[in-house]
């Protein structure tokens, strides 16, 4: 079985509503890469098509579908791209009515019924996708007809997920914006945890339950990024990186003890930081 995962077309000018020039600004779609890694582990053939850094348009997506002929196409659905997602799915269903279409992402998490109604996708996954997606692929005929909203199952043990399938991307395409790296624009993006226990009213991930990978697991991914891609700087995109102070101190000690020579940055609440 073949699966195509797509991040829809989006230019930097559209994202920032102005001309930002050729200064970078593309992040790898880690969500799609995690999904791809889980599917590859199950033995499926997977492609990831990240349109923005490759300047792909909707017709390029259809060309990829024509050449790859997947059984399932999953499309990332962000609110300001939902109209683009709608067009992509419409084209696929017109040209390839037997292909199952699936959407997931922030817009689906907030408005799953509305998203599936607007896009006409066969399936919408709300929440985390890895475990649920494998089950959907194994039972694709059940989901083929009708518009089904599926609640994703949270991954309890983040160490159980394979490393993101970055080998399906052209990593050289991902250059960070000047305000999102400290020293090296070829940044490696990582996530060491999911969720946040705080209840900030502005945040979509507020009070979502916190889970964290082990220090060993995170160090292994950093070493992989160094070896395979020559990465010298890491941007941690966790909602709240230093929540567990002991974990953070153990992590920093490992970085020092192993002389990893990595520049890194993260996000935090100011009241979680102290001089130490």
N, C-alpha and C positions, 0 to 999 in steps of 0.2 A: 504494500500500500504506500502511496506517495502523498505527502502533505506539503503544501506551500504556505508559508507564514509571511504576511505582508505588513510593512509599515507604510501608510499611504503617502502619496506625493505631497511635498510641502517645501516651498522655497524659504530661504532665510528672510527675504524681504516680507513674505507673508507672515512668518512667525513673529517678526519684530515690528511689523507695520511701517518699516522704513528701510532705506538702503543701508545695510551695514557693511557692504563691500565684501571682499574675500578674506575675512579674518577668522574663518573657522566657525565653530559653534554646533557641530554635530556630535551627538552622543550615541554610542551603540545601543540598540534596542535590547537591553539585558533581559526584559521579560520574554521576548520572542526567543532569545538565545537559550534561556532556561527551558522553555517549552520544547525547543528543538532538541536539546540535550536529553531530556526525558524520553522523547519519542525515538531518538536514535538508539538509546539504550534498549528500547523494546524491539529494535530491529527494523523500524520504518525508515523509508527514504524521505529526507526532509531538505527543503531549501528555505532560506530566509532572504526575502527581498526587501531591503531597506531603501526606500525610494529617495528620501531627502539628500543624503550625501552623494548619491549616484546620479542625481538630477533626472530620475525616472518620472515619467508622466503616466496617466491612466492607460494610455495605449501600450506603453511598455509593460505594464502589469498584465494586460491581456495577451501580449506576445509571449510572456513568460508562462502564462497558463496554457497557451496553445502548444508551446514546445515541451513543457514538463508533463502536461496532462495529469494533474493531481486528482486524487479522489476527494480531497478536502482542501479548501482554502480558508485559512484563518486570517482575519484582518484586525489590526489594532484600531480601536475606536476611541478617539479623543474628541471632546465636545466640539472644538472648532474645526474638526475634520469630518464630522459625521455626514455632511453633504457629499464629500468626496468618497467616503466609504459607501454611501448609497449608490453612487454612480458606478463604482467598481463592481459591486455585487450585482447590480442590474445587468451590466455587460456580461459578466460571467454566466449568469442565469440564462441570458438570451442565447449565448453562443454554446454554452456547455450545461444544459439543464440537469445533467446527471451528477455534476459536482456539488458536494455539500458545502455550504458556506457558513462560516462561524465568525462571530464578533466577540470581542472582550476588551477590557480596559476601563479607564476612568469613567467614560460616559455611560458605559453599560453598568458599572457599579452604582451610579447615581440614578439611572433611569433605564433599567433593563427593558421593561415593557415598551416604553416609548422608542428606544433604540431599535429593537427588533421589528417594531411596527414600521418605522421610517425606512430602515434599510432593507427590509424583507429578507433578512438572513434566515437560514434554517435554524440556527442555534445561537443563543447568547449565553456566555458564561459570566456569571456575576461573582466577583471575588477572585481568589487564587485559582490558577488553572492547571498546574502540573498533574496532580493526581486525577482530577476530573477529566482532563483532556484525554488521557490514556484510556479511560473507561469509555469515553465517547467514541474514540477511534475503533475500539474493539467491538462496539455495538452500533456502527455507523448506520446500518439499515433502519434501526429503531428511530434515529434522529433525522432521517432523510426527509420525511414529510412533516409538514406543520412547522410552526414557529415555537420553539421550545426554549424557555429560560431555565438554565441549569445553575444551581447554587454551587460554586466551587468549594472544594474541601480544603481547609487550611492545612498547610504542611506543618506538622508538629515538630519534626526533627529536620532542621534545615541541612544538617550534615548528610542526610540521605539523598539529597538532590545532587546530580552530577554538576560539574563546573559548566558555566554557560558555553554554548557551542559557538565560540568566537571564530572557529575555523570556517564557518559558513559566511563570514563577512570579509570584506577587504579592510582590515584594521587601519591601513594607511589613510583611509578616507576620513578618519575621526580626529579632527583637530579642535581642541577646546577654545572657547572664547577667552579673550585676554583676562577677563575678571574671574575666570573659574579655574585657573591654574596658577601655581606659585612660581614655577621655574621652567618646566618643560611642557610645550603645547601638546605633545603626543602623550596624552594622559591615559592611564588605565582606569576604567571605571569599575567599581565593585560595590557590592552590598553585603554586609556582614550580619544583618538582622532584618526582621520584618515587624512592622507594627509599632505602636507607641501607646503607653498607658495613660498619657496625659490627655486632657479634654479641651485643648485649644479650639475655640469656636471657628477659627478660620481654616482649619485643617481637615482634609478629607480622610486622613488616617488617624484621627483622634480616637483614643480609647478602642483600639483595634486588637489589643493583645500583643505582647512582646515576646519574640523568640529570637535567639541568637545562635550563630554558628560557633563551633569551638575555635579556640585560638589556633590549634594545629591545622584545622581545615582552612582557615583564612590565610595563614602563612603559606600553606601549600599553593593556594591560588596566586598569591603574590609571586612566589618563585616561578610558577608556570608563566605568568605574564612577563617576568624578567627573561626567562629562558627562550620562550617562543616568540616574543614580540619586542624584546629589548626595552621594555617599559622601565622608566626611571622615576615616574611620579604616579601616585594613586589618588584618585578622588573617591572617597567613600560617600555614597549617596544614601546611606541609611537615614531614616526620618530623624533618628536621635542616636548618634553614635556612642557617646560615653555614658550611657545610662547605668551600666554595671561598672562601678569604679574598679573592682578587683579584676574584672575581665580586661578593662582598658589598661591597667597597670601591667598585667601579665603579658598583654599583647605588645606593649611598648618595650618591655624587658626582653622579649624574644627578638624583636627587631634589632635591639642594641647588641644582644649576646651573639646573634648570628651575623652581625655586621652587614645588614641587608642594603644599606645605603639607598634608601627610598625616601623621596620627598612625598608628603601626603597631607591631605586636608579632609575635613569632615564637617558635619552639621551638629549643633548641640543647643541645648537650652543654657542660657547664661548662668542659671542658678545651679547647674550641675558641675560647674567648673570651679576649681580652687587653684591655689598656687602650685600644689603638687602635680 
